[in-house]
């Protein structure tokens, strides 16, 4: 809604939100990929863009080539949380030692096989060289509730949604998946601080257009987005929601997408996660 308001304000034309859910985001991506390249149909997406082609072969479109990057607009920090009863002291070095000493004793939950928090935790397992059982749920919130209930031991989830549970003592934050500490959790170390710089994994949001959209339109949209995001009221609205305003233009965003795709492809390969043939 915030981005829609920004574009409406900057361009003087109404931008209507059309939520096309389902199929892990593929319906929305395909809709935009096959739309007229005139700047009137845009896609606001997340790591779904780069994870989908890694986990699915035979798509009717290619998310990596049938869409043109316009701008990266925001990031939501993630946090690795655990059940306080299982890890009472919260010392991450001791947690890692316990995980390594007890392969397959501990479990983690995700929002489903192939979800971004599933792949993020598989990346954690690979980097930390630990064996932790994956338990998929229907959504990230169910996985979080399972940690609270003691059915599983750990999960990775978005910080804004998890923060009240951490502050309430229902979850213990191990580290935030960012380069620096989050102002929302100033006492919790970052991924870099715990010695896992490769675990800087955020849930990003970016805007793309159909392939063939003229460069002049792409640049105009990017400039409008950049100007709108710089507005103090927009920044405050997003910051209050726990969302970090980040801007990358078309070229930088394109490079960002390529790297993200390569990272997830490596994670899927190393974790032997099956690829679905559509």
N, C-alpha and C positions, 0 to 999 in steps of 0.2 A: 504493500500500500504506500509506503514512504517513497519508493522509487517512482511509482505511478504519479504521485503528487509532484515529485521533482520534475519529471518530464512534462507534465501538464503545465506547471508553472513556467518552466523555461521556454517551452515551444508554443505555448498558447493554444494547444489542442488537447482535447481529453484523451488520456490513455486509459483504456478499460482493462481491468484484470480478468483474464479468462483462465480459471484454474482447470487445467486438463490433467487430472491425476490418473494414476493407474499404470501398471506395467513398469514400475520402478522408474517413472519419469520418461519412458520411451515414447509414450503417446504425445506428450507435449513437445519433445524434441523433434519427432517426426513431423508433427503439424507445422512447426516453424520452418524446419528444413525444406518443406515442400510448398511453403507460402511464397507469394510474390515478393521478389527482392526490392521492395520499394520503401523500406524503412517503417512501414505501418504495422508490421507483425514482428515482435521481438520476443526473445526467450530469456527469462531470468532463471538461472540454473545454479547447480552446486556441484560437488565432486561426482554426482550422478553422471555428469557429462563425460568424465574420463574413466569412470569405473564401468559404465555400461558396455562400451566396445571391448573392454578387457574380458568381461565375463560372458559376453554373448557374441557368437559368430553367426553370420548369415542375417544380420539386420537388413531391413529394407532401405536403410539409409546409413551414412557414415557420419557419426557425430563429430569426428575429427576433421572432416573435409567439407561437409555439406552445410556448415554453419560458420559465420564470420565473427570473430571476436570484436566486441566494441569496447567493453571496459570491465575490469574487476572493480567491484563496488564495496564489498564488505567481507569481513571474516568474523566467525564466532569461535572463540577458544574452546578447546576440549579439555577434559580433566579425567585422569584415571582415578577411579574411586574403588574402595574396598569396604568390606564389612568390618566395622570396628571390633567386633568380637573375635574375628579371625586374625586381625593384625592390630593389636591394642596399642603398641607404642608408636606406630607410624614412621619409624626409622626406615627410610627406603632401602638403604644398604642391607639392613637385616631382612627386609622383605625379599629382596632379590636373592639373598643367600638361602632363605627358606624355600623359595620357589625352585631354585636350582637343586637343592638337596632332596626335594620331594617331587620328581617329575610325575605329572598326571594326577597328583593328589588334589590340586586346586583347579577351580573352574572359573570361566568368565562367560558373561552373557552379551548378546548383541541384539540389534533390531532385526535380525534375520541373516541368513547366509547371503553374502554378497553386499551387505550394507556397508556404509562407510566406516561405522564403528567396528564391524567385524574385521574388515581389512586392516584398520588401524591397530587393532589388538594383535592380529597376525604379524604385523610389522614389528610390534613390540616384542613378541615372542622370538622372532628371528634375530633382532638386534641384541636382545638380552640373553639369548640362548637358553630359553626356558621352555618347558612343556606344560601347557595349561589347557585343560579341556574346554572346547567351545560348546556352549549351549545356546542355540538360536531361539529367539522369541518373536512374537508378532510385531513388536516395535521396541524402540529404545526405552520407553517408559516402563514397559513390562520387565525388561532386563534390569533396570534400576530398582524396581520394586522387589525383584528376586534377590538382589544383593541385600537390600534392607531386611528381607524376610529370612535370609540365611540359606536360601536354596542354592545360591552360587556365591562365589567369593569376590569377584571383581567385575568391572565394566568400564568402558570408556564412553563418556557422554558429553553433550554440550554443557559448558559451564553455567550459562544463565539459568537453565532448567534445573540444574543439579545443586546450585548454590544454596537454596533454602534448606535442603536436606543435609548438606555439609555443615551449615551453620547450626542446624538443630541437633547435630550429633548422630544422625541416623546413618550417615556415610562418612568415611574417612578419605580425605583427598591425599593421594600419594604424590602426584605431581601434576602440574598444568602443562599441556602439550604446546608450549610456546617458548620463544627464545628468552624472554624475560618474565619475571613474576607478574601475575595479573593484579591490578589494583583491587579487584574484587576479592582476591585471596592473597593478601600480601605476606602471609606467614607460610604459604605453601611454595615449595621450590618449583622452578621451571624445568623443562626437559633438559636444557643445557646444564643446569646446576646439578642434576642427578647423573650427569655423564652420558646422556642419550640425546645428543643434538639432532640425530636423524629422526627423533620422535616429535619434532615440531610439526604437528598435524592439525590444521584448523579446518573448520567447515566454511569454505569460501562461497561467495555468491558473485556471479558475473552475468553480463548481458551480451547476447549474441543475436545476429540477424541471419537470414537465409543467404547462402552462397550466391554471389552475383550482385549483392547490394552495392551500389556505387560508392567509391571511396569517399566522395564528398558528403554523402549521407552518413556514412559511418563516422567520419570526423565531426560532423555537426552534432550527432547524437552523443558522441564521447565528450565533446566540449560542454554540452548541456548538462550531462551527468556530472562531470567534474565540478562545474560551477555550482550546481545544485547541492552536491554533497559538502561543499565548502561552507554552506550556509549554517550559521550558528544554531538555528532552531532545528535543522535537520540532524546535525551532529549530536545535539542534545537528545533528540528523540531516539536515535539509534543507540547512543551510549547508555542511556537510561535503561534500555532493553538488553544491555550486555553485548551489544554488537559493535565491533570495531570498524570504523570507516576507513577503507583502504581504496586507493585508486591506482589502477594501471591502465594505460591507453591501449589501443588496438595491437600494436606490435609487441609491447611488453606482456600483454595478456595472452597473446598467441604463444609466446615462449613459455609462459607460466603453464599453460594448458599442456603443451608438449612434455614438459618435465613431469607434471602431475600424472599424465598418462603413463609415462615410462616408469615412474615410481610404483604405481599400482600394478602394472604388468609384471614387474619384478617380484612384488609381494605375492601375487597370485601364483606365479611360477614356483617360487620358493616354498610356498605353503601347500602346493599341490591342490589348489582349489579347482574343482571341475568347471570347465567352460561349457555353457549351454549352447546347443545348436538350434537356432530358430528356423 
